[in-house]
Amino acid sequence: MWVFFDLNGTLVDPSVLLEPAQIPIAALDEANVMAMITTIAGRESAFKPLLDAALRRGLARSGRDPELAAAALSKLPEMPAYPDVPEALAALRAGGLKLAVLTQSTAAAAEEVTANAGIRDAFEMVLSAPELGAFKPDDLAYKSALERAGVTEAWFVAGHWWDIAGAAYAGLRTAWVSRTDLAYPDAMPAPTVSAPDVLGAASAILNAT
């Protein structure tokens, strides 16, 4: 059985980008909204320019210099793994599961982030949703990831409700990592399991597999 993971905000902590410039966390959500619009409109873009635009907008809206976004983006490769993540990944691998990353970022950027965070060796593959043809939560991203793995079913783990909903609509079993976001929207397909962190999600997956 394969387990796919979102990267930013699920495995690695983006606060290293935001806190020095006091950029609101909503800027990351806006970048993903831009990504969704890009896919819906049938256009193509890398995620980094969308993130740059979202960070600049967040800074401008709070009355600060949008040029601070460049310094924030330079921290992307330095995002650390959440403290619970290495143990969670090790537990899943010990349970015989194969792990992969499915991210909005480029595969090259995700390779760098996971290597710097000390977790790259846990994964069989690092996949980029837009390089597969569509940003998440378009079902093409999740279904293409399944094709790359040569399977028709798998788990998907994310800390973003919209990512969980997209994966569920694409037919994957899902594990929502709620962290500080304690309310999942009732109108969306419920996650198969949920937990406050990745370690809890890993335990739930192992119990359900």
LUMDOLUM-116537 format. One line per 10 residues: number of its first residue (from 1); their letters; for each residue x, y, z of N, C-alpha, C, CB. Coordinates in steps of 0.001 Angstrom, whole numbers. Each point is the difference from the previous one (the first is absolute). Glycine has a CB too. Example, Ala and Ser with C-alpha at 12.3 -4.5 7.8 and 13.67 -1.06 7.14 Angstrom:
BEGIN
1) AS) 13190:-5690:7800:-890:1190:0:900:1200:0:-1892:-1173:1246; 1542:2223:-1966:820:1190:60:-770:1090:730:1184:-628:-2145
This chain:
BEGIN
1) MWVFFDLNGT) 848:-1195:0:-848:1195:0:885:1247:0:-1846:-1243:1233; 1448:2214:-2048:722:1267:-72:-686:1055:864:784:-571:-2323; 38:1477:2850:-499:1171:720:642:1237:-622:-328:-1329:2165; -508:2199:-2727:472:1259:-567:-178:1115:1025:-577:-779:-2338; 1533:1694:2366:-28:1118:935:58:1332:-736:1100:-1437:1724; -1935:2365:-1298:252:1398:-321:1284:400:731:-2506:525:-322; 3168:509:-170:1280:399:593:-126:1235:892:1141:-968:-1988; -1421:2113:1372:36:1273:716:-1189:139:947:1208:1026:-1938; -929:-892:3216:-1069:119:978:-491:-1333:524:-648:2074:-1116; 1164:-3162:550:-338:-1344:481:1238:-671:579:-1832:-189:-1721
11) LVDPSVLLEP) 2868:64:906:1254:-592:461:995:1045:478:-375:-1864:-1581; 392:3018:916:947:1057:369:-755:1261:401:1726:-958:-1569; -1087:1738:2438:-626:1155:643:310:1284:-767:163:-1158:2224; -1171:1796:-2841:242:1213:-776:149:1260:841:-1258:-1065:-1808; 1170:951:3123:94:1211:825:1353:679:-138:-1607:-1018:1600; 2637:266:-2030:1311:610:-205:-56:1065:-1090:1091:-2134:729; -2032:1989:-1674:-193:1013:-1041:-740:1213:539:-24:-1804:-1723; -975:1546:2546:-989:1017:340:366:842:1212:-1677:-1489:-974; 2193:853:2004:158:702:1268:992:1155:-32:-573:-2116:1069; 1747:1985:-1751:928:1136:23:-600:1290:-553:1835:-1634:-229
21) AQIPIAALDE) -2687:1533:-785:-626:1187:-597:-1426:202:492:1431:-312:-2012; -1860:-519:2963:-1354:77:553:-1064:-59:-1104:901:1348:1920; -695:-2272:-2850:-956:-199:-1086:-1106:-921:500:1801:329:-1772; -3066:19:1572:-1087:-852:495:-29:-1349:-709:-1314:2052:532; 943:-3087:217:-69:-1355:-549:-988:-84:-1156:598:-910:2246; -1562:1828:-2275:-987:7:-1086:656:184:-1363:-1681:920:1592; 2889:-365:-1620:693:184:-1278:270:-1339:-672:1046:2096:880; -767:-3130:-94:221:-1322:-581:-1285:-556:-594:1837:-406:1647; -2949:650:-964:-1294:-431:-538:-297:707:-1315:-832:-436:2329; 1167:1736:-2400:-250:752:-1233:836:-542:-1152:-535:2031:1362
31) ANVMAMITTI) 1753:-2449:-1083:832:-583:-1054:-654:-1255:-564:2058:927:1101; -2651:-1728:-233:-684:-1205:-469:-1284:324:-745:978:-1238:1913; -1670:2307:-1516:-1172:440:-765:428:406:-1408:-1146:776:2122; 2257:-43:-2231:512:381:-1317:348:-1237:-821:886:2145:962; -319:-3157:-304:336:-1241:-699:-1254:-683:-526:2022:-266:1453; -3066:231:-629:-1262:-606:-429:-583:743:-1196:-427:-756:2352; 453:2086:-2295:-525:805:-1108:800:-272:-1269:-760:1781:1617; 2075:-1895:-1473:860:-280:-1150:-407:-1302:-683:1876:1232:1117; -2107:-2269:-325:-405:-1290:-564:-1394:70:-606:1440:-1157:1677; -2386:1773:-963:-1371:105:-511:-32:739:-1330:-869:-26:2348
41) AGRESAFKPL) 1718:1045:-2479:35:801:-1221:787:-666:-1122:-195:2019:1416; 772:-3178:-1147:754:-699:-1029:1351:612:-293:-2141:-659:-953; 2676:1394:1924:1307:630:-163:1061:-806:733:-1084:2260:-219; 2336:-1862:21:1106:-666:670:844:1025:742:15:-1811:-1750; 513:1420:2878:898:851:780:735:-874:990:-1509:2012:-261; 2714:-1612:613:651:-594:1160:-640:593:1250:2191:-344:-1271; -2014:-315:2406:-633:475:1229:733:1199:598:-795:-2323:421; 2100:2390:-595:776:1057:659:-445:1403:-399:1910:-1570:80; -2166:1862:-1380:-493:1345:-337:-1348:315:638:1236:-168:-2141; -2073:-833:2305:-1292:211:655:203:290:1485:-1119:-1523:-1672
51) LDAALRRGLA) 2043:797:2285:304:253:1408:595:1389:181:370:-2452:362; 500:2848:-1269:576:1347:53:-1100:1057:-66:2106:-851:-1086; -3038:682:160:-1099:961:-134:-855:43:1261:-17:-395:-2468; -227:-766:3061:-818:-54:1213:706:656:1180:-1052:-2102:-839; 2355:1864:965:757:619:1085:52:1513:-168:1368:-2085:227; -1138:2536:-1458:45:1439:-258:-1352:646:310:1750:-373:-1775; -2812:-294:1407:-1335:529:290:-241:62:1512:-842:-931:-2191; 1249:-126:2900:-172:-9:1447:756:1127:676:-309:-2447:-111; 1516:2700:-354:791:1097:550:-630:1351:-313:2054:-1399:-230; -2464:1576:-1027:-594:1280:-403:-1282:282:774:995:-276:-2280
61) RSGRDPELAA) -1789:-750:2498:-1271:189:706:210:377:1463:-1052:-1644:-1550; 2192:1287:2098:280:356:1393:888:1234:110:-232:-2401:604; 388:3112:-1732:714:1268:12:1509:-118:47:-1955:911:1100; 2498:-2063:-1514:1440:-179:17:549:-180:-1407:-175:-1010:2271; 1469:1056:-2382:678:-9:-1294:-152:-1364:-673:1644:1717:840; -2285:-1767:-2008:-140:-1282:-706:1333:-649:-358:-2134:850:-899; 3198:-38:842:1301:-553:-361:541:-957:1065:449:2082:-1294; -1049:-2071:2487:395:-957:1035:-313:-1440:-411:-390:1769:1727; -449:-1920:-2743:-351:-1344:-465:1223:-751:-510:-2279:830:-591; 3211:-121:-11:1187:-662:-545:804:-680:1102:77:1690:-1848
71) AALSKLPEMP) 67:-1015:2981:731:-588:1123:-734:-1222:539:931:2260:580; -2260:-2176:-547:-786:-1139:470:176:-1197:-927:-1662:1573:1030; 1596:-1335:-2330:135:-1097:-964:1374:-657:66:-1629:1165:-1476; 2645:-389:1840:1347:-564:91:102:-1048:1102:913:2153:-857; -1894:-2150:1762:-7:-962:1102:-678:-1321:-375:-19:1925:1580; -558:-2004:-2764:-723:-1215:-394:809:-1285:204:-1217:1390:-1653; 2482:-1430:1219:745:-1257:162:303:-344:1454:989:419:-2220; -1205:541:3135:371:-196:1399:-1172:-442:874:1757:1713:-322; -2916:-1957:-268:-1143:-396:814:309:-1303:739:-1573:1143:-1614; 1473:-1144:2942:330:-1207:758:-1171:-969:65:1610:1338:1341
81) AYPDVPEALA) -1294:-2594:-1158:-1055:-982:247:-620:267:1367:1178:-1721:-1446; -2491:1530:1544:-633:54:1316:627:-1081:886:-2183:889:-996; 2286:-651:2300:725:-934:878:-506:-1440:-39:434:1930:1442; -1727:-2120:-1677:-569:-1350:16:206:-772:-1295:-1667:849:1586; 2115:-159:-2636:7:-600:-1336:999:-1148:-161:-698:2205:-857; 1970:-2061:1252:927:-1123:-220:-472:-1307:631:1835:1657:-82; -2336:-1595:1311:-489:-1213:659:-1202:-576:-741:829:871:2202; -1709:3:-2688:-1185:-462:-727:386:-719:-1285:-1308:1895:966; 2228:-1317:-1718:426:-617:-1254:685:-1342:260:261:2281:-1027; 566:-2325:2065:686:-1248:338:-999:-1091:380:1991:1321:769
91) ALRAGGLKLA) -3032:-942:-43:-1007:-985:411:-746:-568:-1201:-249:1199:2180; -87:-342:-3121:-713:-463:-1191:869:-931:-834:-1323:2121:-13; 2582:-1764:-148:910:-852:-767:215:-1337:707:1136:2047:-923; -1031:-2005:2243:160:-1240:760:-1232:-888:-133:1499:1196:1609; -2649:-563:-1867:-1235:-746:-206:-170:-521:-1412:-991:1376:1757; 2004:-1178:-2598:-21:-542:-1354:-644:890:-1042:-50:-2174:1051; -245:3428:-707:-636:915:-942:1048:757:-808:-1961:228:1548; 1618:101:-2780:863:798:-864:-484:1446:28:495:-2003:-1486; 444:2937:1580:-344:1401:192:432:845:-1192:207:-314:2467; -991:1358:-2737:308:934:-1076:-523:1380:366:-83:-1858:-1708
101) VLTQSTAAAA) 663:2867:1087:-443:1386:161:-764:411:-1243:1970:546:1496; -3079:162:-1303:-742:614:-1103:-236:1450:382:-1126:-2201:-671; 1841:3115:27:45:1393:423:-380:953:-1122:1757:-613:1636; -2125:1835:-1268:-246:1051:-982:1313:549:-555:-2138:581:1181; 3231:-747:-449:1300:510:-407:559:-824:-1156:417:816:2340; 663:-333:-2939:688:-813:-997:647:-1190:694:414:2026:-1463; -191:-3081:708:654:-1172:578:1402:354:483:-1339:-1498:-1508; 2045:2340:746:1358:385:393:-1:750:1327:646:114:-2415; -1596:816:2577:-86:750:1254:-345:-920:1159:-698:2038:-1270; -217:-2972:1039:-405:-927:1059:1135:-949:367:-2366:149:-801
111) EEVTANAGIR) 3147:-553:-185:1169:-835:290:950:743:935:-218:-1143:-2246; 430:2435:1966:911:795:828:-545:175:1415:786:1197:-2056; -2073:-892:2154:-610:214:1316:69:-1269:844:-1530:1726:-994; 1134:-2849:415:0:-1249:772:1418:-427:379:-2101:-690:-1179; 3061:929:290:1391:-335:325:502:862:1151:404:-682:-2386; -655:1984:2310:456:905:1055:-685:-289:1329:437:1735:-1732; -1682:-2216:1664:-743:-317:1222:355:-1373:565:-1843:1438:-836; 2681:-2176:106:456:-1294:485:-994:-1132:-155:1354:1249:1565; -2316:-1094:-2496:-1027:-1039:-146:-64:-588:-1412:-1290:1156:1779; 2177:-739:-2681:-101:-445:-1390:74:-1510:-145:1014:2141:-674
121) DAFEMVLSAP) -169:-2791:1457:207:-1438:-169:-1229:-832:364:2397:388:474; -3393:232:152:-1210:-742:367:-907:-257:-1199:137:1013:2266; 101:-294:-3378:-956:-14:-1106:525:-738:-1227:-887:2151:846; -14:-2923:-1439:313:-673:-1259:-18:980:-1169:-971:-2118:915; 87:3111:-834:-173:972:-1084:-328:1360:589:-784:-1809:-1571; 1196:2859:855:-424:1367:301:-630:549:-1272:1840:355:1766; -3149:-116:-1729:-755:386:-1189:-540:1414:127:-606:-2389:-370; 578:3082:-750:-550:1350:-80:-1351:-50:-700:2321:1007:-46; -3365:-538:707:-1337:-23:-602:-47:735:-1340:-964:-120:2295; 1462:1383:-2387:-77:673:-1297:823:-686:-1081:-370:2110:1221
131) ELGAFKPDDL) 1450:-2768:-844:788:-738:-985:-715:-1270:-455:2082:919:1032; -3065:-1358:-252:-849:-1126:-410:-1191:460:-833:696:-1222:2058; -911:2548:-2135:-1054:516:-866:-994:937:626:272:-2037:-1180; -316:2120:2527:-981:870:654:388:212:1453:-1810:-810:-1549; 1541:2018:2044:163:239:1428:-1056:-778:781:965:2286:-465; -616:-2703:1666:-1014:-506:922:-956:1140:350:1612:-1737:941; -2893:1477:-739:-658:-1285:199:-660:-596:-1248:-362:743:2302; 809:-375:-3506:-535:-655:-1194:283:-1498:85:335:2105:-1383; -1313:-2922:1040:197:-1443:185:1071:-576:-914:-2368:-154:679; 2724:881:-1749:1076:-465:-871:1300:-155:777:-1102:1123:-1946
141) AYKSALERAG) 1357:-218:2882:1245:-69:771:78:-1297:794:36:2500:152; -1098:-2819:558:0:-1201:845:-10:-1277:-842:-1203:1291:1784; 397:-1297:-2846:-83:-1196:-840:1308:-242:-749:-2467:369:-246; 3138:712:-151:1294:-156:-662:1044:-546:965:-575:1882:-1546; 489:-1475:2806:916:-531:1014:-214:-1500:181:19:2233:1164; -1275:-2654:-1147:-293:-1432:88:596:-746:-1191:-2116:509:1259; 1986:72:-2442:548:-633:-1202:1514:-137:99:-1889:944:-1350; 2549:98:1857:1455:-65:150:414:-1128:944:126:2464:-429; -944:-2685:1444:297:-1062:963:-441:-1367:-504:-232:1663:1834; -554:-1686:-2906:-481:-1260:-548:-1061:-660:843:2191:-273:-1015
151) VTEAWFVAGH) -3003:1102:1698:-1055:-529:877:-1315:712:-297:1698:-544:1800; -2772:-3:-1294:-1315:615:-179:-576:524:1305:-382:-1518:-1916; 1054:1233:3030:-459:533:1277:1203:319:879:-2150:-1320:-170; 1968:2290:1049:1083:434:878:-581:922:1065:1713:-206:-1871; -868:575:2805:-327:1013:996:571:1344:-433:-31:-1744:1827; -627:2810:-1382:540:1344:-193:-95:740:1322:-665:30:-2454; 1766:603:2852:89:704:1280:256:1477:-261:864:-2080:1157; -1656:2942:-534:183:1444:-180:-525:762:1202:-178:-281:-2477; 717:1470:2644:-469:889:1047:-977:1037:-494:2128:-361:1133; -2541:257:-2397:-909:981:-610:-1310:-712:-355:1957:1376:-925
161) WWDIAGAAYA) -3066:-851:1394:-1285:-683:-228:-305:-138:-1476:-828:889:2163; 1168:131:-2965:-330:-43:-1427:804:-1090:-714:-539:2462:60; 1749:-2733:428:840:-1055:-568:-584:-1371:342:2041:1487:181; -2515:-1622:1041:-661:-1235:416:-1261:-232:-826:918:279:2328; -1709:773:-2516:-1234:-129:-781:305:-404:-1436:-1095:1721:1455; 2107:-1096:-2067:362:-346:-1367:437:-1441:-134:654:2343:-355; 161:-2800:1298:456:-1389:-31:-1157:-970:204:2224:740:863; -3146:-375:26:-1163:-864:243:-864:-109:-1246:27:644:2417; -260:473:-3088:-780:-30:-1238:694:-833:-1080:-930:2258:570; 2265:-2314:-512:755:-794:-972:61:-1475:381:1345:2024:-518
171) GLRTAWVSRT) -1922:-2376:1665:-101:-1398:382:1042:-505:976:-981:-307:-2166; 1824:1201:2702:1014:-430:947:-562:-23:1421:1787:941:-1498; -1221:-1786:2335:-270:59:1432:807:1168:563:-442:-2527:157; -118:3232:798:623:1256:407:234:79:1504:-1089:1082:-1943; 2172:-388:2296:329:270:1400:234:1497:142:1027:-2318:327; -1908:2967:415:101:1450:208:820:280:1253:-2230:367:-1136; 3290:428:967:827:442:1118:-493:1382:408:2025:-1360:-787; -2775:1421:1856:-699:1243:338:913:1047:623:-2049:-1342:320; 3080:928:400:858:927:748:-864:1036:715:1884:-336:-1662; -1784:1616:1292:-794:1028:696:-1329:290:-691:2127:995:798
181) DLAYPDAMPA) -2365:-1611:-1950:-1259:216:-730:-986:-1087:421:1214:1069:-1985; -2047:-760:2955:-786:-1036:667:-1361:-265:-625:1170:636:2042; -1539:105:-3084:-1347:-152:-568:91:-374:-1473:-912:1677:1645; 469:-2882:-1981:-50:-452:-1390:-1373:362:-562:1644:-1910:449; -1719:2425:-1691:-1289:436:-549:-965:-1160:-251:1189:1914:-1041; -2385:-1799:1569:-994:-1073:-98:-428:-294:-1432:-784:650:2248; 872:344:-3138:-482:-180:-1369:949:-827:-861:-1167:2172:218; 2369:-2432:268:1000:-743:-758:52:-1454:473:1336:2117:-336; -853:-3029:-530:106:-1401:424:908:-126:1217:-377:-751:-2368; -94:78:3383:745:-109:1251:1271:-827:-195:-2149:200:1288
191) PTVSAPDVLG) 3220:141:-578:1206:-823:-74:-246:-1392:564:1393:2062:185; -666:-3026:-710:-106:-1365:517:414:-49:1463:451:-917:-2292; 655:1593:2598:470:140:1380:491:1429:180:645:-2468:155; -550:2907:1076:564:1316:283:812:-78:1276:-1922:1153:-1158; 2891:-248:1288:877:18:1163:594:1397:127:529:-2479:-244; -58:2842:1431:561:1336:183:1388:178:-590:-1342:144:2035; 2024:-1240:-2368:1328:102:-589:255:-1207:-906:830:1305:2010; 317:-1284:-2684:307:-1063:-962:237:-1331:712:996:1706:-1553; -428:-1658:2738:215:-1238:743:-1326:-667:336:2120:941:945; -3096:-155:-532:-1324:-553:268:-654:-538:-1254:-233:1584:1881
201) AASAILNAT) 427:-877:-3000:-552:-470:-1273:642:-1319:-411:-438:2375:-690; 1752:-2485:896:696:-1241:-341:-545:-1170:812:2056:1318:-575; -2277:-1094:1854:-549:-1054:851:-1384:-425:-475:1318:896:1930; -2145:92:-2290:-1349:-307:-475:34:-770:-1314:-841:2054:1143; 1760:-1685:-2033:130:-702:-1279:427:-1446:229:586:2165:-1145; 388:-2365:2005:469:-1359:277:-1110:-852:610:2322:887:330; -3132:-288:499:-1104:-742:616:-1101:-333:-1001:517:1131:2155; -630:-296:-3210:-1083:-180:-967:428:-785:-1230:-961:2125:805; 2237:-2416:-924:518:-656:-1206:147:-1505:211:1206:2114:-612
